[in-house]
Amino acid sequence: MNVLKLKIATPEYVVYFYYPEDKGEPGEIRMNIPEEETIVVSHASGDNSAGHYAFKAAGAIKECVSKTQNIPIKFTNAWY
């Protein structure tokens, strides 16, 4: 599970902090809106070495912003 919190939103890009399991120091993910491209700016302290939480967070941001054209201030990304 990730908790994602909006850091900044412009017409060109959004930046979110992501918190694996809602703990520790956040990582940061940027999405360039026109290209629908996500970039992991920094990994969270609670992320594993493969960046599993960052990968899941990037996918959730892309889906939310691209498909629904919604930019929430805070949301939770959970999977099983």
C-alpha positions in Angstrom: 0.0 0.0 0.0 1.1 3.5 -0.8 -0.2 6.8 0.4 0.3 9.5 -2.2 0.3 13.2 -1.5 0.4 16.0 -4.1 3.5 18.2 -3.9 2.9 20.4 -7.0 0.6 20.5 -10.1 1.0 22.5 -13.2 -0.5 22.1 -16.7 2.7 20.3 -17.8 3.4 18.0 -14.8 2.5 16.8 -11.4 4.8 15.7 -8.6 3.6 13.4 -5.8 5.3 12.1 -2.6 4.7 8.4 -2.0 4.8 6.8 1.4 5.1 2.9 1.4 2.8 1.6 4.1 2.3 5.2 5.1 5.6 5.3 7.0 9.1 6.8 6.8 10.6 9.4 4.5 8.7 9.8 1.3 9.9 9.2 -2.2 9.0 11.5 -5.1 7.5 10.8 -8.5 7.0 13.2 -11.3 4.6 12.7 -14.2 4.9 14.7 -17.4 1.2 15.1 -18.4 1.5 15.6 -22.2 3.8 12.6 -22.6 2.1 10.5 -19.9 5.6 9.7 -18.7 6.4 9.0 -15.0 9.9 9.5 -13.5 11.0 8.3 -10.0 12.8 11.4 -8.7 13.8 9.7 -5.4 12.9 6.5 -3.7 11.2 6.4 -0.3 13.1 5.1 2.7 10.6 2.2 3.1 10.9 1.1 -0.6 12.6 -2.2 -1.3 15.8 -2.5 -3.5 13.7 -3.3 -6.6 11.6 -0.1 -6.2 8.4 -2.1 -6.0 6.5 0.6 -4.2 7.7 3.3 -6.6 6.6 1.2 -9.5 3.1 0.8 -8.0 2.9 4.5 -7.1 4.0 5.6 -10.6 1.3 3.3 -12.2 -1.4 4.7 -9.9 -0.5 8.3 -10.6 -0.4 7.7 -14.4 -3.8 5.9 -14.3 -5.4 8.6 -12.1 -4.1 11.6 -14.1 -4.2 10.2 -17.6 -7.3 8.1 -17.6 -9.6 10.0 -15.2 -8.0 13.4 -15.7 -8.2 13.8 -12.0 -5.4 15.3 -9.8 -6.3 14.3 -6.2 -4.5 16.0 -3.3 -4.1 12.7 -1.4 -5.1 9.1 -2.3 -4.2 5.6 -1.3 -2.9 3.0 -3.8 -3.5 -0.6 -2.5 -3.0 -4.0 -4.1 -3.0 -7.6 -3.1 
